[in-house]
Amino acid sequence: MKMLASLGVLLAAAASLPAPAADDRDALAGVKELKAVFDIREGDGKALLNRLTVIDETRASLIAQGVKPRLVLTFRGPATRLVQTDPARMRPEDRALAPVIATRLDELRDAEGVEAIELCAIAIRGQGTRAQDAIPAVKVVGNTWISQMAYQARGYAFITP
């Protein structure tokens, strides 16, 4: 009985210990730099903020693990409405999130490892927004598909969150 009680105490103590920190050591073995272009189309403000947070967490994790990130974020489709300043072109439930999204993109634009944040002119036309309303953190380009192909031709991984 004493042995069973001791085992119970040991199991309880082990369960209360923090789990070992997860890392990407095996995947990153020998890697010094990673390049990726993100295809962002999310038209829901909360979901977009979540994606931007995960992209930034990924960027920071690469740096912490000794890998230089080279990231490009491309916006098209419904996401176009969330990276511009005309509230009439946003869903009512996303309007309060617009300044938060703009601030997040300002932070990402200035973050180590983020090379570019692009917005598709074709998507602007398709979504009924205007290039002059694009938030300052994004650069309007002619066609993000062309950008994505060009980045891939230069060795960037294509990521569709």
N, C-alpha and C positions, 0 to 999 in steps of 0.2 A: 504494500500500500504506500509505504514511504517512497519507494522508487517511482511509483505512478504519480505521486504528488510532485516529486522532483522533476519528472518529465514534463508535467503540466506547466510548472513554473518556467522551465527552459523554453518550451514552445511559446508561452505567452511573451517571454522576454525577446525571443527571436522575432515574433510577429510585430513587436513594437519598434524594432530597428528599422531605420530608413532603408529603402531598397537601393541597391547600387545604382549610381547615375548611369543612364543610358548614354551610349556614344555610338559613333559611326566609324570607329577605328578600322574595322575590317573593310568596309566599303571604300574608305578614304586612303587605304594603305598605298603609299607612293604618289598620291595625288597632291599637287601643289596649288592647282588653280582649277576652278570649275566655272563654266560659262553656260548660262541658261537664258532663254527668252520665254517669258510668261505670256500666254494668250488669255487675256482677262475680258470676259463678256458678261459678268454677273450684273444683273440689273436691279438687284435688291440691295439697299444701302447697308443693312446689317450684315448680310452675307459678304458684301464687298469688303467691309471693314475687317471681317474675320479673315478673308483671304489675304488682305494686305498685312495683317498681323502675322499670319503664318509665313508669308514670304519674308517679312523682316526677321522673324525668329529663325528661319532657315539661313538667312544671310549672316546673322549674328553667330549662329551655331557653327557655320563653316569657319568664320574668323577665329572663334574660340578653339576650334580643333586644328588650327594652323593652315587652313586652306583659303586661298584668296578667291572670293566670289567676284564674278563679272556678270551682273544681272541686268536684263532689259525687261521692262514691263510694257506691254502693248495693250491698249484698250480699243475695243470695237463693240459693235452690237449694242444691246441695252445698257452696258456699262458707260457708254458715251454720255448718257443723260446725267450720270452721277459725277462726272469730271468736268462739268461746265457750271456756269454761274446763274443761269436763268431758271428761277424756281418754277416758273410756269411749265417748263419742260420736264420737271421731275414729278414722280408720284408724290402725292401729299404726305404720305408716311415717311418719305425719304428726305424731305426738305430740311428737317431739323438736323439730319446727319450730314448735310452738305458741307458745313464748315469743318466738321470733324474729319471727313474724307479729305478735304483740301489740306488741312493741317497734316494729316498722316502722309499724304503724298509729298508735301513740302519736306517733311522729315526724311522720307525715303530718298527723295531727289538728292539731298545733301549727305546721305549715309554712305559710308565706305562700301565700295563694291557695287553700287548701283550706277550703271553707266548711262542709262537713258530711260525716260518714261514717255511713251509715244501714244498719240491719239489719231485714229484713222479718219482722214477727210471723207472717205466714202461712207463711213459709219455716221459721221456728222450729218451728211446729207440725208442718209437713210433714216436717221432718228429725228430729223427736223430741228436740229440744233444749229448753232453757228460757230465757226472757227474762232471768231473774236470773243466768244463767251467761254472758251476753254480756260480752265484754271491755270495759273502761272506755272505750276509744277510740270505740266505736260507740254510736249512739243507736238504740234499738229504735223503729221506726215501725209503724203499723198495716199498711201495704201499700206496698211499694216501687214497684209499678206506678203507684199513685196519685202517689207522690212524683215518679217519672220523668215522668209526664204533666204534672204541675204545673210542674216545672222546664223542660220543653220549651215549655210555654205561655208561660213567661217568657223564652224565647229561648236556652235551653241546648241545645247539640248533644247528641244521644244517641249514646254510644259503647259498642259491645259488643266488648270486646277478644277 
